[in-house]
């Protein structure tokens, strides 16, 4: 159990693979809980659930069908942002609640299902399905452990997203700084070459970039490399 939680917490790696990570969550659930299979649906930024991981192929196909039918425990769990406790799938209530999902789940050998939200506070990013293939509910301690695994995985995914977003922001800032250095160097070079002021050189580069629908940074790079249009580089007569 300790190894499972350590595994689900270890997401700060360069080659982090969210799909592989969620497959690990499904496998840990099957190994640690009294369930036959587990599946994970993850929400897109637009709120659309997508198939992310499953412990076996029958579960994956069932989850795909659930998305297509827009019904099932994972969907309800995600939308309501709360756990769906043990539901016996062969009962009239389940068949009425999920008229396509429940019969299909029974047909592939499942007797009951639990759905646990992938959540952190009020943020829910998906849901975890836990399937049993024999009579009897999942006991309280197992339910709590399943939710704890789901919560830990959620923290891992969100933590990795935050790191990725921060890395993107950092890269954008660095690119902006690099561009600024190139532009400043080009201003000085062009001012010296054309014997004009730095401010005028900058105005010329901006106008040239606008007239040619080219990024200012690219024009600055061309100036430094001596490949810019001759009309920009040629010194004016005094």
Secondary structure, DSSP 8 states (H G I E B T S, - for coil): -HHHHHHHH----TT--HHHHHHHHHHHHHHHSS-SEEEEEEE-TTS-EEEEEESSHHHHHHHHHHHHHT-SHHHHHHHHTS-EEEEETTSHHHHHHSTTHHHHHHHTT--EEEEEEEEETTEEEEEEEEEESSSS---HHHHHHHHHHHHHHHHHHHHHHHHHHHHHHHHHHHHHHHHHHHHHHHHHHHHHHHT--HHHHHHHHHHHHHHTT--HHHHHHHHHHT-S-HHHHS----
